Structure formats: structure tokens, C-alpha cells
Amino acid sequence: NKELTKSNQDLAVARVKAEEAARLKSEFMSTMSHELRTPLNAIIGYSEILSMGMSGDLNEEQQDYQERILKNALHLLDLINDVLDISKIEAGRMELVRQPFAPGDLLSDLKHQAQGLLKDKPLQVSTHLDEKLPRRVLGDYGRLKQVGFNLVSNAVKFTPEGHISISLQCSGETQWVIEV
């Protein structure tokens, strides 16, 4: 009985410490949320000002760079939001946002992000959209884009030269795949 009582007391102390660690982590994540989002929102805001032409016209190359900055800043904001949702994942409460979207839009976004990663690498990027895919599908666009971007990022990182292909293909009547 004494050993069991001692074990129970030790477990109670460990539980209190774990709860305190979880509280501190939550507090840290909240602080980081503010600290990361503030400058990122400034980048997004100024990028949108440039996009609207409020500071003058941009040539085609500048417009392309500006669009890449904005898209990547928005992607970074999504990633920050995902990291901050870690408590939902740990609690098993992560929910997918099922909404209709065009597979072609996902493919276009992934290609654009790939081109932004290329820098000076001698790589070509091509895309293929299976014509059997419906014009709109139901799914979590943000999560799919995140997974696709990770695949594309790895392809760019580990392909020194040559070609990267991104495709969306039917895989049965109710499924489809992203292939990089």
C-alpha cells in the first residue's frame, strides 16, 4: 500500500508538471503568433498596395516578383497558422475544411510556387491535369496545397537539373492523386 500511495503521489506530481508545461507551451504559441503575424501582415499589406498600383505602375517582371512575394507571404501565414493549430492536432481535433475547388487552380498554384523555388537551378517544370477529373472537387484545398508544396519543394531540393512534373490524376471513380 505504501508503494502504491507513493506511486500515485509521483504520478500526481508528474501530471501537474505536464499540465504546467502544456500551459507554458500554449502561452508561448500565443506570443509567437503575434510576433510572427505582425511583420508578415505588414509584408502582405505592402505587397497588396503594390499590386493595386497605389505606388505606381509595375512593369511585367516587377508585377511577377510582387505576385510571388504575396503568394509566398500568404503561404507562410498559412503555415504559421498550421503550426499554431498544433494543440488541435495533439488533442485529436484537427478538422479538414471540405469545400469545392478547381483542381486546375491547385495545379497552377503548385507550379507557380515551384518556379519561385527554382532560383538559378536548370530545371523545367511541367504540369498535367487529367481530363477525367471533374472541374470542381470537394476537399481541403489548404491542406492539399501544403502537401503538394512540400512534395514540390523536395523535388526542387533533390533534383540538381532536368525536369519536375506535377500532375493531378484520377485514381478510380471517387479518388485522385497528386504526383510530383
Disulfide bonds with the S-S distance in Angstrom:
none
